[in-house]
Amino acid sequence: MKLLLLLTVLILALPQALASIPVWVGAYEFPPYLQLQQQQASGLTVQLIAELNQLQQQYHFELVLTTPVRRHQDFQQGLFDAIFFEDENWGWQKKGLMMQASPAFAQDDEVFIALQSQAQSQQWFADLSQKSKAGILGYHYRIANYETDPDILANQYLMIPVTDHLASVELVLKQRTDTAIVTRSFIKQYLKSYPQYQKALLVSDRVDQSYQLQLLLDPAHPLKMDALYQWVCQIMQQPAMQQAFADNGLTLLPKPD
């Protein structure tokens, strides 16, 4: 009887012992890494989470939505453990938040857009100091000295805050701003989806900044960055993932020697 009871306890405890350790992955709207349509999330972060869960069973990755402005505070409050397609220089170090950072594994650029009828040539983008600029609240832009304070951005840099890239493009099309800052990957996808605007919009050769994207992970989490980075590099070798990056105009970076 005692043996039967012991076996019953062990069987009931087995699923808990074998349960995957959760890894909560923070993400904010940042096409093509995360897009929200009717409360449904899609994009490269969602794909990467699915592939990580398929690749191994020790950890289970789950998406947690945050915002560009709130992401540092949400991490401090323990709402997520990791964030993908991020740069440790985007406020993490400035706020004194300790994160494990992977080597950069992808590169993207931020460029300017304007109405073709207004800009007419690339020379128009050479001096933007007196031109209004739409930018996403909470993002760090080189042209604004990486400032995030809304009042300083409005008064010193003529920045108009928006909540997403789509709103930035709409302000340009409606002539409510002179220019907008968008990622090269986003505007490539946008013009592919809305070819009627290809002749209306001029995309700058000028790059506001090129950034190299990393994985950031709470150093207190049981998962170690070396393992996470190796898994992601393995996933990036899959033809489907490489095609997804190519379709979005993103550059995959080689592993460091």
C-alpha positions in Angstrom: 0.0 0.0 0.0 2.8 2.4 0.9 4.6 1.5 -2.3 1.5 2.2 -4.3 1.0 5.5 -2.6 4.7 6.5 -3.3 4.3 5.6 -6.9 1.1 7.7 -7.2 2.9 10.7 -5.7 5.9 10.3 -8.1 3.5 10.0 -11.1 1.6 13.2 -10.0 4.9 15.0 -9.5 6.4 14.0 -12.8 4.6 16.6 -15.1 5.7 19.4 -12.7 9.3 18.1 -12.7 9.3 18.0 -16.4 7.5 21.3 -16.9 9.3 23.8 -19.1 10.8 26.9 -17.5 9.0 30.0 -18.8 10.8 32.8 -20.6 8.6 35.9 -20.9 9.7 37.8 -24.0 8.8 41.5 -24.1 8.0 43.1 -27.4 6.6 46.4 -28.6 5.2 47.4 -32.0 8.2 47.6 -34.2 7.6 46.3 -37.7 8.7 43.9 -39.0 9.7 42.5 -35.6 6.3 42.9 -34.1 3.1 44.1 -35.7 -0.3 44.4 -34.1 -3.5 44.2 -36.1 -6.8 43.8 -34.3 -4.9 42.7 -31.2 -3.2 39.9 -33.1 0.6 39.9 -33.0 2.7 38.9 -35.9 6.2 39.4 -37.2 9.8 38.1 -36.8 9.6 38.1 -32.9 6.5 35.9 -33.0 8.2 33.6 -35.6 11.4 33.4 -33.5 9.5 32.5 -30.3 7.6 29.7 -32.2 10.9 28.3 -33.6 12.6 28.4 -30.2 9.7 26.4 -28.6 9.9 23.9 -31.4 13.7 23.6 -31.2 13.9 22.6 -27.5 11.6 21.7 -24.6 13.6 22.9 -21.5 12.3 26.4 -21.8 8.9 27.7 -23.0 9.0 31.2 -24.6 5.9 33.4 -24.3 5.2 36.9 -25.8 4.5 39.8 -23.5 3.4 43.1 -25.0 4.9 46.3 -23.9 5.5 49.8 -25.4 8.7 51.7 -26.4 8.2 54.1 -23.5 7.2 51.5 -20.9 9.6 48.7 -21.8 12.4 49.6 -19.3 9.9 50.0 -16.4 8.1 46.8 -17.3 11.4 44.9 -17.2 12.2 46.4 -13.8 8.8 45.3 -12.5 9.6 41.7 -13.7 7.0 41.6 -16.4 9.4 40.0 -18.9 12.7 38.2 -18.9 14.1 38.9 -22.4 13.6 41.1 -25.4 14.6 40.3 -29.0 15.7 42.6 -31.8 16.9 45.2 -29.4 20.0 47.2 -28.8 21.5 47.5 -25.3 22.2 51.2 -26.1 18.5 52.0 -26.4 18.2 53.3 -22.8 19.1 50.1 -21.0 22.6 51.1 -19.9 21.5 54.7 -19.3 18.9 53.5 -16.9 21.3 51.2 -15.1 19.5 48.1 -16.1 21.8 45.0 -16.1 21.1 42.7 -19.1 23.0 39.9 -20.7 23.5 41.0 -24.3 24.2 38.7 -27.2 26.5 39.5 -30.1 24.5 41.4 -32.8 22.8 39.0 -35.2 21.0 41.4 -37.6 21.2 44.9 -39.0 18.6 47.5 -40.0 18.6 51.2 -40.9 16.4 54.1 -40.2 15.8 56.4 -43.2 13.6 59.5 -43.9 10.6 59.7 -46.2 8.9 62.7 -47.7 6.4 63.5 -50.4 8.1 63.3 -53.8 6.2 66.5 -54.8 7.8 68.4 -51.9 11.3 66.9 -51.7 11.9 66.3 -55.4 15.5 65.1 -54.9 17.8 63.6 -52.4 19.4 67.0 -51.7 16.2 67.9 -49.8 17.2 65.5 -47.0 20.7 67.1 -46.5 19.5 69.6 -44.0 16.4 68.7 -41.9 17.1 71.0 -39.0 14.1 73.3 -39.9 11.8 70.6 -41.1 9.2 68.9 -39.0 9.8 65.2 -38.4 7.4 62.4 -37.3 9.0 59.9 -35.0 7.8 57.2 -32.6 7.5 58.2 -28.9 10.1 56.3 -26.9 12.5 55.6 -29.9 16.1 56.9 -29.9 16.9 58.8 -33.0 20.4 60.0 -33.9 19.1 63.2 -35.5 17.6 64.1 -32.1 20.8 63.2 -30.2 19.0 60.1 -28.9 16.7 62.3 -26.8 13.4 60.8 -25.6 11.8 63.7 -23.7 8.7 64.7 -25.7 9.1 68.4 -24.8 12.7 68.6 -25.8 12.0 66.7 -29.0 9.2 69.0 -30.0 11.0 72.3 -29.1 14.5 71.6 -30.2 14.1 69.0 -33.0 10.6 69.8 -34.3 9.6 66.2 -33.7 6.0 65.1 -33.9 5.3 62.1 -31.7 3.4 59.1 -33.1 2.7 55.6 -31.8 3.7 53.5 -34.8 5.4 53.6 -38.3 2.1 53.5 -40.1 1.0 56.8 -38.4 4.3 58.3 -39.5 3.7 57.5 -43.1 0.1 58.8 -42.9 1.3 62.2 -41.5 3.6 62.6 -44.5 0.9 61.6 -47.0 -1.6 64.1 -45.4 1.1 66.8 -45.4 1.0 67.1 -41.6 4.8 66.7 -41.3 7.6 67.4 -43.7 9.3 64.1 -43.2 9.2 61.0 -41.0 11.8 58.5 -39.7 11.0 54.9 -40.5 13.0 51.7 -40.6 14.2 50.6 -44.1 12.6 47.2 -43.5 9.2 48.8 -42.7 9.1 51.2 -45.7 10.1 48.3 -48.0 7.1 46.2 -46.7 4.8 49.2 -46.8 5.5 50.1 -50.4 5.1 46.4 -51.3 1.7 46.4 -49.6 0.6 49.8 -51.0 2.3 50.1 -54.4 0.1 53.1 -55.2 2.3 55.2 -53.0 5.6 54.3 -54.6 5.6 57.3 -56.8 4.2 59.6 -54.1 6.9 58.9 -51.5 10.7 59.6 -51.7 12.9 57.5 -49.5 16.2 59.1 -48.5 19.6 57.7 -49.3 20.6 59.4 -46.0 20.5 57.1 -43.1 19.7 58.4 -39.6 21.3 55.4 -38.0 22.2 51.8 -38.7 21.7 49.6 -35.7 22.8 46.1 -34.9 20.1 44.0 -33.2 20.8 41.9 -30.2 19.0 39.6 -27.8 18.8 40.9 -24.2 18.2 38.6 -21.2 17.8 39.1 -17.5 21.1 37.7 -15.9 19.1 36.3 -13.0 17.1 34.0 -15.3 18.1 30.3 -15.4 18.5 30.5 -19.2 22.0 31.6 -20.1 22.7 33.9 -23.1 25.2 31.5 -24.7 22.5 28.9 -25.1 19.9 31.3 -26.3 22.3 32.9 -28.8 23.3 29.5 -30.2 19.7 28.5 -30.6 18.8 31.7 -32.4 21.9 31.3 -34.7 20.7 27.8 -35.5 17.2 29.0 -36.3 18.6 31.8 -38.5 20.2 29.1 -40.8 16.7 27.8 -41.7 15.8 28.8 -45.3 12.4 30.1 -44.3 13.8 32.4 -41.7 16.6 33.6 -44.1 13.9 34.3 -46.7 11.8 36.3 -44.1 14.8 38.5 -43.3 15.6 39.0 -47.0 12.0 39.9 -47.8 12.2 42.6 -45.1 15.5 44.0 -46.4 17.4 42.9 -43.2 21.0 41.9 -43.1 21.9 38.8 -41.1 25.3 39.2 -39.4 27.8 36.3 -39.1 28.6 34.8 -35.8 31.8 36.3 -34.3 34.9 34.1 -34.4 
